[in-house]
Amino acid sequence: MNEFAHLIDHTNLKPNATRSEIIQLCEESIEYGFSAACVNPANVPLARSVLNENKPKLCTVIGFPLGSISVEMKFAEARFLIHQGAEELDMVLNIGALKEGETDIVEREIQQVVNAADGNCVKVIIETCLLNDKEKISACILAKENGADFVKTSTGFSSGGANVDDIKLMRRTVGDDMGVKASGGIKTLEHARAMVNAGADRIGTSSGVEIVS
């Protein structure tokens, strides 16, 4: 069942991921035609060497998983990883700043990561499980207005993951001209299909092979 392969960011962000597991992730991304292989920053050079010139994009994460590093550090991390060969950046926004209404901080960090990405895809992780609906809407608007390509539900490392209601809310907020990525706890084809039907056009999961098989 390969209808979702091109929508999947095949992911291993575990802190104990080994070299062999990252190689396997990249090889599976090539074999199944996934959209991207998503790895932690330290694994970007290895993943780049395996993916080489193959179709799956190389995705990595910025300010992960808490989002609580400075704007300057997010810029530096993003720029460095793009230079190492990353092609997509999934950035965790400063959740505390958003909840405090310090939207200038959130705006600057999105702008800076978009700038550092040098035209490559930027997805802003808003960590929906920590936000109320008003905050989710605000985060989506800030991401869209400051040049991000996607809004993304979750890191998968907090208290909850993707759900249909959040995807619907995010899609309504950003409209049809911005990506919405569902991530966190998506392990079956049925769950992936529910996310897509709700408005997601990218799925982040460590269960990509199981979903498409």
CYANA upper distance limits for C-alpha pairs under 8 A (distance plus 0.5 A):
  1 MET  CA    211 ILE  CA      8.21
  1 MET  CA    212 VAL  CA      5.29
  1 MET  CA    213 SER  CA      5.96
  2 ASN  CA     32 TYR  CA      8.34
  2 ASN  CA    212 VAL  CA      5.48
  2 ASN  CA    213 SER  CA      7.72
  3 GLU  CA    212 VAL  CA      7.87
  4 PHE  CA      8 ILE  CA      7.06
  4 PHE  CA    192 ALA  CA      8.50
  4 PHE  CA    212 VAL  CA      7.14
  5 ALA  CA     32 TYR  CA      7.05
  5 ALA  CA     33 GLY  CA      6.44
  5 ALA  CA     34 PHE  CA      5.38
  5 ALA  CA     35 SER  CA      7.52
  5 ALA  CA    208 GLY  CA      8.09
  5 ALA  CA    212 VAL  CA      6.79
  6 HIS  CA     33 GLY  CA      6.64
  6 HIS  CA     34 PHE  CA      5.43
  6 HIS  CA     35 SER  CA      5.37
  7 LEU  CA     34 PHE  CA      7.26
  7 LEU  CA     35 SER  CA      6.21
  7 LEU  CA    201 ASP  CA      6.87
  7 LEU  CA    202 ARG  CA      5.23
  7 LEU  CA    203 ILE  CA      6.35
  8 ILE  CA     34 PHE  CA      5.86
  8 ILE  CA     35 SER  CA      5.90
  8 ILE  CA     36 ALA  CA      7.33
  8 ILE  CA    202 ARG  CA      6.41
  8 ILE  CA    203 ILE  CA      5.25
  8 ILE  CA    204 GLY  CA      6.38
  8 ILE  CA    205 THR  CA      7.56
  8 ILE  CA    208 GLY  CA      7.13
  9 ASP  CA     34 PHE  CA      6.86
  9 ASP  CA     35 SER  CA      6.04
  9 ASP  CA     36 ALA  CA      5.08
  9 ASP  CA     37 ALA  CA      6.14
  9 ASP  CA     38 CYS  CA      6.72
  9 ASP  CA     59 CYS  CA      8.48
  9 ASP  CA    202 ARG  CA      7.65
  9 ASP  CA    203 ILE  CA      6.48
  9 ASP  CA    204 GLY  CA      5.24
  9 ASP  CA    205 THR  CA      6.91
  9 ASP  CA    208 GLY  CA      8.28
 10 HIS  CA     25 LEU  CA      7.52
 10 HIS  CA     29 SER  CA      6.94
 10 HIS  CA     34 PHE  CA      7.09
 10 HIS  CA     35 SER  CA      8.16
 10 HIS  CA     36 ALA  CA      6.56
 10 HIS  CA     37 ALA  CA      5.36
 10 HIS  CA     38 CYS  CA      6.49
 10 HIS  CA    204 GLY  CA      6.92
 10 HIS  CA    205 THR  CA      6.22
 10 HIS  CA    206 SER  CA      6.26
 10 HIS  CA    207 SER  CA      7.92
 10 HIS  CA    208 GLY  CA      6.14
 11 THR  CA     25 LEU  CA      7.85
 11 THR  CA     37 ALA  CA      6.38
 11 THR  CA     38 CYS  CA      5.10
 11 THR  CA     39 VAL  CA      6.78
 11 THR  CA    204 GLY  CA      7.06
 11 THR  CA    205 THR  CA      6.03
 11 THR  CA    206 SER  CA      5.20
 12 ASN  CA     17 ALA  CA      7.57
 12 ASN  CA     22 ILE  CA      7.69
 12 ASN  CA     25 LEU  CA      7.76
 12 ASN  CA     38 CYS  CA      6.84
 12 ASN  CA     39 VAL  CA      6.03
 12 ASN  CA     40 ASN  CA      8.08
 12 ASN  CA    206 SER  CA      6.45
 13 LEU  CA     17 ALA  CA      7.71
 13 LEU  CA     38 CYS  CA      7.82
 13 LEU  CA     39 VAL  CA      5.94
 13 LEU  CA     40 ASN  CA      5.94
 14 LYS  CA     40 ASN  CA      8.50
 17 ALA  CA     21 GLU  CA      6.66
 17 ALA  CA     22 ILE  CA      7.41
 18 THR  CA     22 ILE  CA      6.90
 19 ARG  CA     23 ILE  CA      6.71
 19 ARG  CA     43 ASN  CA      8.47
 19 ARG  CA     46 LEU  CA      8.29
 20 SER  CA     24 GLN  CA      6.61
 21 GLU  CA     25 LEU  CA      6.61
 22 ILE  CA     26 CYS  CA      6.80
 22 ILE  CA     39 VAL  CA      7.99
 22 ILE  CA     43 ASN  CA      7.90
 22 ILE  CA     46 LEU  CA      8.22
 22 ILE  CA     47 ALA  CA      7.23
 23 ILE  CA     27 GLU  CA      6.64
 23 ILE  CA     46 LEU  CA      8.04
 23 ILE  CA     47 ALA  CA      7.19
 23 ILE  CA     50 VAL  CA      7.09
 24 GLN  CA     28 GLU  CA      6.52
 25 LEU  CA     29 SER  CA      6.67
 25 LEU  CA     37 ALA  CA      7.34
 26 CYS  CA     30 ILE  CA      6.87
 26 CYS  CA     37 ALA  CA      6.43
 26 CYS  CA     47 ALA  CA      6.89
 26 CYS  CA     50 VAL  CA      6.89
 26 CYS  CA     51 LEU  CA      6.59
 27 GLU  CA     31 GLU  CA      6.64
 27 GLU  CA     50 VAL  CA      7.70
 27 GLU  CA     51 LEU  CA      7.87
 28 GLU  CA     32 TYR  CA      6.41
 28 GLU  CA    209 VAL  CA      8.03
 29 SER  CA     33 GLY  CA      6.22
 29 SER  CA     34 PHE  CA      5.44
 29 SER  CA     35 SER  CA      8.09
 29 SER  CA     36 ALA  CA      7.27
 29 SER  CA     37 ALA  CA      6.55
 29 SER  CA     56 PRO  CA      6.79
 30 ILE  CA     34 PHE  CA      7.26
 30 ILE  CA     51 LEU  CA      7.79
 30 ILE  CA     54 ASN  CA      7.23
 30 ILE  CA     55 LYS  CA      7.45
 30 ILE  CA     56 PRO  CA      6.70
 32 TYR  CA    209 VAL  CA      8.09
 33 GLY  CA     55 LYS  CA      7.92
 33 GLY  CA     56 PRO  CA      7.22
 34 PHE  CA     56 PRO  CA      6.45
 35 SER  CA     55 LYS  CA      8.30
 35 SER  CA     56 PRO  CA      5.63
 35 SER  CA     57 LYS  CA      6.79
 36 ALA  CA     56 PRO  CA      5.06
 36 ALA  CA     57 LYS  CA      4.81
 36 ALA  CA     58 LEU  CA      6.14
 36 ALA  CA     59 CYS  CA      6.65
 37 ALA  CA     56 PRO  CA      7.00
 37 ALA  CA     57 LYS  CA      6.80
 37 ALA  CA     58 LEU  CA      5.81
 37 ALA  CA     59 CYS  CA      6.28
 38 CYS  CA     58 LEU  CA      6.74
 38 CYS  CA     59 CYS  CA      4.89
 38 CYS  CA     60 THR  CA      5.80
 38 CYS  CA     61 VAL  CA      8.34
 39 VAL  CA     43 ASN  CA      6.57
 39 VAL  CA     44 VAL  CA      7.11
 39 VAL  CA     47 ALA  CA      8.14
 39 VAL  CA     58 LEU  CA      8.41
 39 VAL  CA     59 CYS  CA      6.93
 39 VAL  CA     60 THR  CA      5.66
 39 VAL  CA     61 VAL  CA      7.82
 40 ASN  CA     44 VAL  CA      7.33
 40 ASN  CA     60 THR  CA      6.14
 40 ASN  CA     61 VAL  CA      6.66
 41 PRO  CA     60 THR  CA      6.41
 41 PRO  CA     61 VAL  CA      7.05
 41 PRO  CA     62 ILE  CA      8.45
 41 PRO  CA     81 LEU  CA      7.46
 43 ASN  CA     47 ALA  CA      6.60
 44 VAL  CA     48 ARG  CA      6.43
 44 VAL  CA     58 LEU  CA      8.19
 44 VAL  CA     60 THR  CA      7.62
 44 VAL  CA     81 LEU  CA      7.86
 44 VAL  CA     84 GLN  CA      7.40
 44 VAL  CA     85 GLY  CA      7.65
 44 VAL  CA     86 ALA  CA      7.18
 45 PRO  CA     49 SER  CA      6.80
 45 PRO  CA     84 GLN  CA      6.81
 45 PRO  CA     85 GLY  CA      7.70
 46 LEU  CA     50 VAL  CA      7.01
 47 ALA  CA     51 LEU  CA      6.53
 47 ALA  CA     58 LEU  CA      7.71
 48 ARG  CA     52 ASN  CA      6.16
 48 ARG  CA     58 LEU  CA      7.33
 48 ARG  CA     85 GLY  CA      6.73
 48 ARG  CA     86 ALA  CA      8.03
 51 LEU  CA     55 LYS  CA      8.40
 51 LEU  CA     56 PRO  CA      7.65
 51 LEU  CA     58 LEU  CA      8.06
 57 LYS  CA     86 ALA  CA      8.36
 57 LYS  CA     87 GLU  CA      6.48
 57 LYS  CA     88 GLU  CA      7.51
 58 LEU  CA     85 GLY  CA      7.92
 58 LEU  CA     86 ALA  CA      5.67
 58 LEU  CA     87 GLU  CA      5.75
 58 LEU  CA     88 GLU  CA      6.76
 59 CYS  CA     86 ALA  CA      6.27
 59 CYS  CA     87 GLU  CA      6.35
 59 CYS  CA     88 GLU  CA      4.91
 59 CYS  CA     89 LEU  CA      6.26
 59 CYS  CA     90 ASP  CA      7.78
 60 THR  CA     81 LEU  CA      8.38
 60 THR  CA     86 ALA  CA      6.98
 60 THR  CA     88 GLU  CA      6.90
 60 THR  CA     89 LEU  CA      5.78
 60 THR  CA     90 ASP  CA      6.69
 61 VAL  CA     89 LEU  CA      6.02
 61 VAL  CA     90 ASP  CA      5.12
 61 VAL  CA     91 MET  CA      6.21
 61 VAL  CA     92 VAL  CA      8.27
 62 ILE  CA     67 GLY  CA      8.27
 62 ILE  CA     74 LYS  CA      6.76
 62 ILE  CA     77 GLU  CA      7.11
 62 ILE  CA     78 ALA  CA      6.89
 62 ILE  CA     89 LEU  CA      7.09
 62 ILE  CA     90 ASP  CA      6.51
 62 ILE  CA     91 MET  CA      4.97
 62 ILE  CA     92 VAL  CA      6.83
 63 GLY  CA     67 GLY  CA      5.14
 63 GLY  CA     68 SER  CA      7.23
 63 GLY  CA     69 ILE  CA      6.59
 63 GLY  CA     74 LYS  CA      6.59
 63 GLY  CA     91 MET  CA      6.67
 63 GLY  CA     92 VAL  CA      6.11
 63 GLY  CA     93 LEU  CA      8.21
 64 PHE  CA     91 MET  CA      7.56
 64 PHE  CA     92 VAL  CA      6.44
 64 PHE  CA    155 THR  CA      8.20
 65 PRO  CA     92 VAL  CA      7.15
 65 PRO  CA    155 THR  CA      6.65
 65 PRO  CA    157 PHE  CA      7.17
 66 LEU  CA     92 VAL  CA      7.21
 66 LEU  CA     94 ASN  CA      8.31
 67 GLY  CA     91 MET  CA      8.03
 67 GLY  CA     92 VAL  CA      5.03
 67 GLY  CA     93 LEU  CA      5.60
 67 GLY  CA     94 ASN  CA      5.36
 67 GLY  CA     95 ILE  CA      7.17
 68 SER  CA     93 LEU  CA      8.18
 68 SER  CA     94 ASN  CA      5.91
 68 SER  CA     95 ILE  CA      7.92
 68 SER  CA     96 GLY  CA      8.25
 69 ILE  CA     73 MET  CA      6.80
 69 ILE  CA     74 LYS  CA      7.27
 69 ILE  CA     94 ASN  CA      8.13
 70 SER  CA     74 LYS  CA      6.81
 71 VAL  CA     75 PHE  CA      6.75
 71 VAL  CA    105 ILE  CA      7.99
 71 VAL  CA    108 ARG  CA      7.42
 71 VAL  CA    109 GLU  CA      5.33
 71 VAL  CA    112 GLN  CA      7.74
 72 GLU  CA     76 ALA  CA      6.70
 72 GLU  CA    109 GLU  CA      8.34
 72 GLU  CA    112 GLN  CA      8.47
 73 MET  CA     77 GLU  CA      6.47
 74 LYS  CA     78 ALA  CA      6.50
 74 LYS  CA    109 GLU  CA      7.52
 74 LYS  CA    112 GLN  CA      8.19
 74 LYS  CA    113 VAL  CA      7.03
 75 PHE  CA     79 ARG  CA      6.58
 75 PHE  CA    109 GLU  CA      7.89
 75 PHE  CA    112 GLN  CA      5.98
 75 PHE  CA    113 VAL  CA      5.64
 75 PHE  CA    116 ALA  CA      6.45
 76 ALA  CA     80 PHE  CA      6.54
 76 ALA  CA    116 ALA  CA      8.18
 77 GLU  CA     81 LEU  CA      6.65
 78 ALA  CA     82 ILE  CA      6.67
 78 ALA  CA     89 LEU  CA      7.73
 78 ALA  CA    113 VAL  CA      6.52
 78 ALA  CA    116 ALA  CA      6.23
 78 ALA  CA    117 ALA  CA      6.89
 79 ARG  CA     83 HIS  CA      6.81
 79 ARG  CA    113 VAL  CA      8.25
 79 ARG  CA    116 ALA  CA      5.17
 79 ARG  CA    117 ALA  CA      6.79
 80 PHE  CA     84 GLN  CA      6.85
 81 LEU  CA     85 GLY  CA      6.94
 81 LEU  CA     86 ALA  CA      6.11
 82 ILE  CA     86 ALA  CA      5.18
 82 ILE  CA     87 GLU  CA      6.96
 82 ILE  CA    116 ALA  CA      8.16
 82 ILE  CA    117 ALA  CA      6.76
 82 ILE  CA    118 ASP  CA      8.49
 87 GLU  CA    120 ASN  CA      6.18
 87 GLU  CA    121 CYS  CA      7.23
 88 GLU  CA    117 ALA  CA      8.44
 88 GLU  CA    120 ASN  CA      6.43
 88 GLU  CA    121 CYS  CA      5.22
 88 GLU  CA    122 VAL  CA      6.43
 88 GLU  CA    123 LYS  CA      8.18
 89 LEU  CA    117 ALA  CA      7.94
 89 LEU  CA    120 ASN  CA      8.30
 89 LEU  CA    121 CYS  CA      6.79
 89 LEU  CA    122 VAL  CA      5.38
 89 LEU  CA    123 LYS  CA      6.61
 90 ASP  CA    122 VAL  CA      6.49
 90 ASP  CA    123 LYS  CA      5.12
 90 ASP  CA    124 VAL  CA      6.38
 90 ASP  CA    125 ILE  CA      7.05
 91 MET  CA    113 VAL  CA      8.37
 91 MET  CA    122 VAL  CA      7.68
 91 MET  CA    123 LYS  CA      6.56
 91 MET  CA    124 VAL  CA      5.45
 91 MET  CA    125 ILE  CA      6.20
 92 VAL  CA    124 VAL  CA      6.48
 92 VAL  CA    125 ILE  CA      5.13
 92 VAL  CA    126 ILE  CA      6.95
 92 VAL  CA    127 GLU  CA      8.18
 92 VAL  CA    155 THR  CA      8.20
 93 LEU  CA    106 VAL  CA      7.11
 93 LEU  CA    109 GLU  CA      8.07
 93 LEU  CA    110 ILE  CA      8.13
 93 LEU  CA    124 VAL  CA      6.99
 93 LEU  CA    125 ILE  CA      6.68
 93 LEU  CA    126 ILE  CA      6.56
 94 ASN  CA     98 LEU  CA      6.88
 94 ASN  CA    105 ILE  CA      8.28
 94 ASN  CA    106 VAL  CA      6.81
 95 ILE  CA     99 LYS  CA      6.73
 95 ILE  CA    126 ILE  CA      7.78
 95 ILE  CA    127 GLU  CA      8.23
 96 GLY  CA    100 GLU  CA      6.67
 97 ALA  CA    101 GLY  CA      6.75
 97 ALA  CA    102 GLU  CA      5.47
 97 ALA  CA    103 THR  CA      7.37
 97 ALA  CA    105 ILE  CA      7.21
 97 ALA  CA    106 VAL  CA      7.35
 98 LEU  CA    102 GLU  CA      6.20
 98 LEU  CA    103 THR  CA      6.42
 98 LEU  CA    106 VAL  CA      7.11
 98 LEU  CA    135 GLU  CA      7.77
 98 LEU  CA    139 ALA  CA      7.81
 99 LYS  CA    131 LEU  CA      8.22
 99 LYS  CA    135 GLU  CA      7.41
102 GLU  CA    106 VAL  CA      7.52
103 THR  CA    107 GLU  CA      6.47
103 THR  CA    142 LEU  CA      8.36
104 ASP  CA    108 ARG  CA      6.61
105 ILE  CA    109 GLU  CA      6.71
106 VAL  CA    110 ILE  CA      6.76
106 VAL  CA    142 LEU  CA      7.91
107 GLU  CA    111 GLN  CA      6.61
107 GLU  CA    142 LEU  CA      6.79
107 GLU  CA    143 ALA  CA      8.14
107 GLU  CA    146 ASN  CA      6.86
108 ARG  CA    112 GLN  CA      6.46
109 GLU  CA    113 VAL  CA      6.64
110 ILE  CA    114 VAL  CA      6.56
110 ILE  CA    124 VAL  CA      8.20
110 ILE  CA    143 ALA  CA      7.23
110 ILE  CA    146 ASN  CA      6.75
110 ILE  CA    147 GLY  CA      7.94
110 ILE  CA    148 ALA  CA      7.53
111 GLN  CA    115 ASN  CA      6.57
111 GLN  CA    146 ASN  CA      6.09
111 GLN  CA    147 GLY  CA      7.19
112 GLN  CA    116 ALA  CA      6.58
113 VAL  CA    117 ALA  CA      6.50
113 VAL  CA    122 VAL  CA      8.07
114 VAL  CA    118 ASP  CA      7.39
114 VAL  CA    119 GLY  CA      7.88
114 VAL  CA    120 ASN  CA      8.42
114 VAL  CA    122 VAL  CA      6.81
114 VAL  CA    147 GLY  CA      6.96
114 VAL  CA    148 ALA  CA      6.96
115 ASN  CA    119 GLY  CA      8.11
117 ALA  CA    121 CYS  CA      7.65
117 ALA  CA    122 VAL  CA      7.64
121 CYS  CA    148 ALA  CA      7.99
121 CYS  CA    149 ASP  CA      6.45
121 CYS  CA    150 PHE  CA      8.47
122 VAL  CA    148 ALA  CA      5.75
122 VAL  CA    149 ASP  CA      5.86
122 VAL  CA    150 PHE  CA      6.98
123 LYS  CA    148 ALA  CA      6.59
123 LYS  CA    149 ASP  CA      6.31
123 LYS  CA    150 PHE  CA      4.88
123 LYS  CA    151 VAL  CA      5.95
123 LYS  CA    152 LYS  CA      6.79
123 LYS  CA    181 LYS  CA      8.49
124 VAL  CA    143 ALA  CA      7.00
124 VAL  CA    148 ALA  CA      7.30
124 VAL  CA    150 PHE  CA      6.70
124 VAL  CA    151 VAL  CA      5.34
124 VAL  CA    152 LYS  CA      6.20
125 ILE  CA    151 VAL  CA      6.58
125 ILE  CA    152 LYS  CA      5.02
125 ILE  CA    153 THR  CA      6.30
125 ILE  CA    154 SER  CA      6.29
125 ILE  CA    155 THR  CA      7.32
126 ILE  CA    136 LYS  CA      7.65
126 ILE  CA    139 ALA  CA      6.92
126 ILE  CA    140 CYS  CA      8.26
126 ILE  CA    151 VAL  CA      7.59
126 ILE  CA    152 LYS  CA      6.73
126 ILE  CA    153 THR  CA      6.26
126 ILE  CA    154 SER  CA      6.94
127 GLU  CA    131 LEU  CA      7.62
127 GLU  CA    152 LYS  CA      8.23
127 GLU  CA    153 THR  CA      5.97
127 GLU  CA    154 SER  CA      4.88
127 GLU  CA    155 THR  CA      6.97
127 GLU  CA    158 SER  CA      8.20
128 THR  CA    132 ASN  CA      8.16
128 THR  CA    136 LYS  CA      6.97
128 THR  CA    153 THR  CA      5.99
128 THR  CA    154 SER  CA      6.72
128 THR  CA    160 GLY  CA      8.41
128 THR  CA    161 GLY  CA      8.12
128 THR  CA    162 ALA  CA      8.34
128 THR  CA    166 ASP  CA      7.77
129 CYS  CA    154 SER  CA      8.09
129 CYS  CA    158 SER  CA      8.02
129 CYS  CA    159 SER  CA      6.85
129 CYS  CA    160 GLY  CA      5.79
129 CYS  CA    161 GLY  CA      7.31
130 LEU  CA    159 SER  CA      8.27
131 LEU  CA    135 GLU  CA      6.07
131 LEU  CA    136 LYS  CA      6.46
132 ASN  CA    136 LYS  CA      6.71
133 ASP  CA    137 ILE  CA      6.71
134 LYS  CA    138 SER  CA      6.74
135 GLU  CA    139 ALA  CA      6.56
136 LYS  CA    140 CYS  CA      6.73
136 LYS  CA    170 MET  CA      7.96
137 ILE  CA    141 ILE  CA      6.70
137 ILE  CA    169 LEU  CA      8.05
137 ILE  CA    170 MET  CA      7.41
137 ILE  CA    173 THR  CA      6.76
138 SER  CA    142 LEU  CA      6.63
139 ALA  CA    143 ALA  CA      6.65
140 CYS  CA    144 LYS  CA      6.70
140 CYS  CA    151 VAL  CA      6.81
140 CYS  CA    170 MET  CA      7.13
140 CYS  CA    173 THR  CA      7.18
140 CYS  CA    174 VAL  CA      6.97
141 ILE  CA    145 GLU  CA      6.47
141 ILE  CA    173 THR  CA      7.53
141 ILE  CA    174 VAL  CA      7.22
142 LEU  CA    146 ASN  CA      6.54
143 ALA  CA    147 GLY  CA      7.05
143 ALA  CA    148 ALA  CA      5.86
143 ALA  CA    150 PHE  CA      8.22
143 ALA  CA    151 VAL  CA      7.29
144 LYS  CA    148 ALA  CA      6.13
144 LYS  CA    149 ASP  CA      7.76
144 LYS  CA    150 PHE  CA      8.30
144 LYS  CA    151 VAL  CA      8.49
144 LYS  CA    174 VAL  CA      7.29
144 LYS  CA    178 MET  CA      7.77
149 ASP  CA    178 MET  CA      6.40
149 ASP  CA    179 GLY  CA      6.51
150 PHE  CA    178 MET  CA      6.31
150 PHE  CA    179 GLY  CA      4.69
150 PHE  CA    180 VAL  CA      5.81
150 PHE  CA    181 LYS  CA      7.15
151 VAL  CA    170 MET  CA      8.18
151 VAL  CA    178 MET  CA      8.34
151 VAL  CA    179 GLY  CA      6.87
151 VAL  CA    180 VAL  CA      5.57
151 VAL  CA    181 LYS  CA      6.63
152 LYS  CA    180 VAL  CA      6.33
152 LYS  CA    181 LYS  CA      4.95
152 LYS  CA    182 ALA  CA      6.40
152 LYS  CA    183 SER  CA      7.40
153 THR  CA    161 GLY  CA      7.51
153 THR  CA    162 ALA  CA      6.33
153 THR  CA    166 ASP  CA      8.06
153 THR  CA    167 ILE  CA      8.09
153 THR  CA    181 LYS  CA      6.99
153 THR  CA    182 ALA  CA      5.99
153 THR  CA    183 SER  CA      6.41
153 THR  CA    184 GLY  CA      8.19
154 SER  CA    158 SER  CA      8.26
154 SER  CA    160 GLY  CA      8.10
154 SER  CA    161 GLY  CA      6.05
154 SER  CA    162 ALA  CA      7.01
154 SER  CA    182 ALA  CA      7.84
154 SER  CA    183 SER  CA      5.98
154 SER  CA    184 GLY  CA      6.26
155 THR  CA    161 GLY  CA      8.01
155 THR  CA    183 SER  CA      7.43
155 THR  CA    184 GLY  CA      6.89
156 GLY  CA    160 GLY  CA      7.39
156 GLY  CA    161 GLY  CA      6.20
156 GLY  CA    183 SER  CA      7.26
156 GLY  CA    184 GLY  CA      4.73
156 GLY  CA    185 GLY  CA      7.30
157 PHE  CA    184 GLY  CA      8.45
160 GLY  CA    184 GLY  CA      7.67
160 GLY  CA    185 GLY  CA      8.45
161 GLY  CA    183 SER  CA      6.84
161 GLY  CA    184 GLY  CA      4.53
161 GLY  CA    185 GLY  CA      6.07
162 ALA  CA    166 ASP  CA      7.60
162 ALA  CA    167 ILE  CA      7.95
162 ALA  CA    182 ALA  CA      6.05
162 ALA  CA    183 SER  CA      5.95
162 ALA  CA    184 GLY  CA      5.84
162 ALA  CA    185 GLY  CA      7.22
162 ALA  CA    186 ILE  CA      7.89
163 ASN  CA    167 ILE  CA      6.98
163 ASN  CA    182 ALA  CA      8.39
163 ASN  CA    195 MET  CA      7.78
164 VAL  CA    168 LYS  CA      6.72
164 VAL  CA    194 ALA  CA      7.35
164 VAL  CA    195 MET  CA      6.38
164 VAL  CA    198 ALA  CA      6.39
165 ASP  CA    169 LEU  CA      6.73
165 ASP  CA    198 ALA  CA      8.28
166 ASP  CA    170 MET  CA      6.54
167 ILE  CA    171 ARG  CA      6.54
167 ILE  CA    180 VAL  CA      7.87
167 ILE  CA    182 ALA  CA      7.52
167 ILE  CA    195 MET  CA      7.38
167 ILE  CA    198 ALA  CA      6.44
167 ILE  CA    199 GLY  CA      6.60
167 ILE  CA    200 ALA  CA      6.90
168 LYS  CA    172 ARG  CA      6.64
168 LYS  CA    198 ALA  CA      5.83
168 LYS  CA    199 GLY  CA      6.53
169 LEU  CA    173 THR  CA      6.69
170 MET  CA    174 VAL  CA      6.73
170 MET  CA    180 VAL  CA      7.60
171 ARG  CA    175 GLY  CA      6.12
171 ARG  CA    176 ASP  CA      7.70
171 ARG  CA    180 VAL  CA      7.14
171 ARG  CA    199 GLY  CA      6.30
171 ARG  CA    200 ALA  CA      8.01
174 VAL  CA    178 MET  CA      6.60
179 GLY  CA    200 ALA  CA      7.89
179 GLY  CA    201 ASP  CA      6.75
179 GLY  CA    202 ARG  CA      7.95
180 VAL  CA    199 GLY  CA      7.63
180 VAL  CA    200 ALA  CA      5.45
180 VAL  CA    201 ASP  CA      6.26
180 VAL  CA    202 ARG  CA      6.95
181 LYS  CA    200 ALA  CA      6.04
181 LYS  CA    201 ASP  CA      6.67
181 LYS  CA    202 ARG  CA      5.06
181 LYS  CA    203 ILE  CA      6.10
181 LYS  CA    204 GLY  CA      7.41
182 ALA  CA    195 MET  CA      7.13
182 ALA  CA    200 ALA  CA      6.55
182 ALA  CA    202 ARG  CA      6.87
182 ALA  CA    203 ILE  CA      5.54
182 ALA  CA    204 GLY  CA      6.61
183 SER  CA    203 ILE  CA      6.42
183 SER  CA    204 GLY  CA      4.99
183 SER  CA    205 THR  CA      6.73
184 GLY  CA    204 GLY  CA      7.57
184 GLY  CA    205 THR  CA      7.32
185 GLY  CA    205 THR  CA      7.84
186 ILE  CA    191 HIS  CA      6.47
186 ILE  CA    192 ALA  CA      6.77
186 ILE  CA    203 ILE  CA      8.47
186 ILE  CA    204 GLY  CA      8.12
186 ILE  CA    205 THR  CA      6.40
186 ILE  CA    207 SER  CA      7.86
187 LYS  CA    191 HIS  CA      7.35
187 LYS  CA    192 ALA  CA      8.04
187 LYS  CA    205 THR  CA      7.41
187 LYS  CA    206 SER  CA      8.04
187 LYS  CA    207 SER  CA      5.78
187 LYS  CA    208 GLY  CA      8.19
187 LYS  CA    210 GLU  CA      8.06
187 LYS  CA    211 ILE  CA      7.31
188 THR  CA    192 ALA  CA      6.76
188 THR  CA    207 SER  CA      7.99
188 THR  CA    210 GLU  CA      7.58
188 THR  CA    211 ILE  CA      5.77
189 LEU  CA    193 ARG  CA      6.50
189 LEU  CA    210 GLU  CA      8.50
189 LEU  CA    211 ILE  CA      5.25
189 LEU  CA    212 VAL  CA      7.61
190 GLU  CA    194 ALA  CA      6.70
191 HIS  CA    195 MET  CA      6.90
192 ALA  CA    196 VAL  CA      6.86
192 ALA  CA    203 ILE  CA      7.52
192 ALA  CA    211 ILE  CA      8.29
193 ARG  CA    197 ASN  CA      6.55
194 ALA  CA    198 ALA  CA      6.65
195 MET  CA    199 GLY  CA      6.99
195 MET  CA    200 ALA  CA      6.02
195 MET  CA    203 ILE  CA      8.42
196 VAL  CA    200 ALA  CA      4.98
196 VAL  CA    201 ASP  CA      6.55
196 VAL  CA    202 ARG  CA      8.29
207 SER  CA    211 ILE  CA      6.70
208 GLY  CA    212 VAL  CA      6.82
209 VAL  CA    213 SER  CA      6.38
